[in-house]
């Protein structure tokens, strides 16, 4: 083992926290995984709840019919 490098358990790995970008332990002992903390998990949840995260979609304007034009009559 090199100096300054700690040995980790076999079932653990270090991943990047999706919220802050810091190190996060991805293992059962981290109840917030893949986040590093309750704070980062809460921030992410809040962004989803307020629809800050959205999937791009090509939808027609509200005044145009949606769906198969053959079915629109």
Buried (B, 14 or more C-beta within 10 A) or exposed (E): EEEEEEEEEEEEEEBEBBBBEEEBBBBEEBEBBBBBBEEBBEBBEEEEEEEEEEEEEEEEEEEEEEEEEEEEE
